[in-house]
Amino acid sequence: MNELISFELDDCKDSMNKSVAHTENELTKIRAGKASPGMLDGVFVDYYGAATPLAQVSNVNTPDARTIVVQPWEKSLIGAIEKAIIDANLGLNPQNDGIVIRLAVPALTEERRRDLVKKVKEEAERGRVSIRNIRKDANESIKKLKNDGVSEDEIKTGEAEVQKLTDSYIVKVDQLADLKEKDVMTV
């Protein structure tokens, strides 16, 4: 196979890996009824005038499947952390005892589970669309290699390889979505 086409395929594979990783990251943010420190990843605390991620100003852990405990590194931050969690609109009510903040993760209703499954499917579709866009860009790049003296047969072979990559990465996204769907629907 032509060296230029191999280079394009490597770029394509890297981009698709990043797309799958991003989709996996987005799926972990969808809560499945179990407490997880990742649920608070999008929470930013006002730390001396700068919006700082919660994980950088406190210790976040889960002592059991229904509780998240946030222990600030500075006691003066406890009010700001509590406000940030409320403002993040996660559906969690912080309980402040002056030392730590406890968040009780409520059990999901059947209706809420169905809504979360819809979110999972939307996120998976975004991942698939992203991979298809990468395929389109890779195919365009490979077609442009014709100007650099790459034969049409090599271009067709390169496009076929891109399609194989696309199919395999879409299967990976589907597997992630299926796992998350099962996780959400498990009571």
N, C-alpha and C positions, 0 to 999 in steps of 0.2 A: 504494500500500500504506500502511496505517496506520503512523503514526510510532512508536507503542508496539511494534508487531510488528517493525518494522525494528530497533528497539533490542534486542529479544529475540534477533533473528537475529544481530546483531553480537556479542552476548554469547556466543551459541552457537558462532559461528565462532571467536572468540578461544579459548574453552575447548577446542574440537576441535583447533585449531592446537597448543595446549599439550600436549594428549594425544598427538598425533602426534610432537611434539618429544621428549616423555618416552619414548615407545616407541623412537624412533630412538636416544636416549641409552642406553637399556637394552640395545639390540641391539649397540651399539658395545662394550659391556663383555664380550660373549661373544667369546672369542678364536677366531680363525679360523686358527690356526697361524702367523700372521705376527706379529712383534713390533710392539707399538704402545704408546706412552706411556699411552694410555687404560686399558690393562690394570691399571695401578697406581692408578687414580683412587680406589678404595675403601680404600687403605692409609693408615693414620694413625700418625704417629710420636709417641712421648712426648717432647715438646720442652719441657724445663723444667717438667714436671708437667702440661702441657696437650696433649690429643690434637690434633695438627696434621696437615693433609693433606700427604702426601709432597711434592707439587709446591711447597709453600710453604717447604720447608727444603732443597730440592735441585734440581738440574737433571736432568731425565729426558729422554733421547733414544734414538733407535734408529740406530746406525751401519749396520746391515744388517737383513735380513728376519728373522733368527733371534736377534738380541741386543738387550737393553735395557741401557743404561748409566745408572746413578744416581750423580751426582756431588754429594755433600753440600756445602753452603755452609760448614759448620763441620766440621773433621775429627773433632771429639769426638762427632759424631752418627752416625758410620759404624756403630757397634755397635747403636745404637737403631734405625737404619733397617733393618739386616740382620734384627734381631729382628722388627720390624713386618712385613717382607715374609714371613718364615717364618710368623708368627702369622696372616697374612691367608689362608693356606692356598690359594694360587693354583696350586700345583703347580710352582713355580719355585724352584730352588736358588740362593741368592745366593753369589757368589764375591767375596770381599773382598780387595783387594790393598793396603789401607791408604789409598788415595786415592779410588778409585771402587769401586762394586759392579757387577759384571756379572751379568746374568741371561740364561742360555741358554734360549730358548723351544724346547721339544722339538717335533718333528714330530708331527702327530696321527695316531692309528691310525684305522682304518675304524670301529671300534666307538665310539671317542670322538667321531668326526665325527657319527655317527648320534645320539648323546646330545645333542650340541650343536644339531643340527637340531631335536630335540624341544624343547630350551630355546627356540630361536628361535620355534617354533610356539606355545609357551606364552606367550611374551612378546607375540607378535602378537595372540593371543587376548585377553590382558589389555588391549591397546590397543583392540581392537574393542569389548570389553565397556564400557570407559571411554567410548568414543564413543557407544555405545547409551544409557548412563546419562545422558550429556549431552543426548541427543535426548529422553529421557523427561522430564528436568527442564525443557527448553525447551518441550516440548509442554504440560506442566502450567502453566508460566508464561503461555503464550499463551492457554490456556483460561481462566485467571483474569482475563484482560483483558476478558472478556465483561462483568464487573461494571463496567468503566470505559467501557462504551458501544461496544465494538468489535463490529461485526456478525459473525454466524456465518459468512458467506461469507469475510470477511477472516481469521477464525480458521482456516478450512479451508485457505485459501491459505497462511497462515503455517505451518501444520503440513506442508503439501506442500513448502514451501521447506526446512523443517527436515529432512525426509526426504531431499531432494536433497543437502543438505549432508552428512548422515550417510553416504549412499552414496558420495559423492566422497571423504570422509575415510577411510572403511573401505578404499577402493581404494588410497589412499596408504599405509596401514598394510600392506596386502597386498604392495604393490610393495617396501616396505622389507624385509619378511620374505623375499620371493623373492630379492632381491639378497643379503641376508645368508646365506640358505641356499646359494646358488650359491658365495658366498665361502668358506663352511665346507667345502663338498664339493669345492672345487678343491684338487688335491694340489700 
